[in-house]
Amino acid sequence: MRSEFFQALLRSLQDGVVVIDERGTIELINPGLERLLGYTEAELKGRNVSLLMPLHHGARHNDCIQHYLTTGEARIIGKDIPIQALHKDSSLVDAMLSVTEVSQGGHRYFVGRLRDLRPQLRQERELQHLANHDPITGLRNGAALRRTLSETSDGQATHLGALAIIDIERFRIINDTAGHRVGDWLLQQIAQRLVIHAPVNAGVFRWTGDEFVLLLPSAPLLGNH
């Protein structure tokens, strides 16, 4: 497992790679795994691979290996499986795991490749936020309002006590005379005041260019507010 070609291949990969034997003992890792999970090879060599997993997943992984060796039925080998690996600092790292089997010198080894999913998940969260929030005020937007109203009508959310539409009179004149920068500032100030003064359980949305919407929950939820 220590040929120069194999070592060069491991070093060239950006993804993390860990090689284990039939008992789940770590034989080697590449620099990509060191960057991903914070361990050095010296810290991991000879340890069980369950060290890199949350406690409830570690035992399950070892069972999967033994099940495969006994029955030949592959549960994770040859598949891409999203997992949470355990960093040295005990934080969880979202990654995509793919496992392959290799044989050398009459021994069987398993090569796990971990691709860091955090950038992808972060981008998805950002896109989700942009899809549901107004970029100027930070309030939830019209799409979020429509979804909230739809969920309410389907009985999936709290019944509304009232819906209030707040329109800024002559807002277009402000944009035309003072410029969009001033108009955006005014929208931000109004949004902040609505959030501050709205009831605790109310929803505040920017509906259109110069319209805001307040969704007020039913009286029992308002309590003493």
Secondary structure, DSSP 8 states (H G I E B T S, - for coil): ---HHHHHHHHH-SSEEEEE-TT-BEEEE-HHHHHHH---HHHHTTSBGGGGS-HHHHHHHHHHHHHHHHH---SSBTSEEEEEEE-TTS-EEEEEEEEEEEEETTEEEEEEEEEE-HHHHHHHHHHHHHHHB-TTT-SB-HHHHHHHHHHHHTTSS--EEEEEEEE-TTHHHHHHHH-HHHHHHHHHHHHHHHHHHS-TT-EEEEEETTEEEEEEE-HHHHTT-
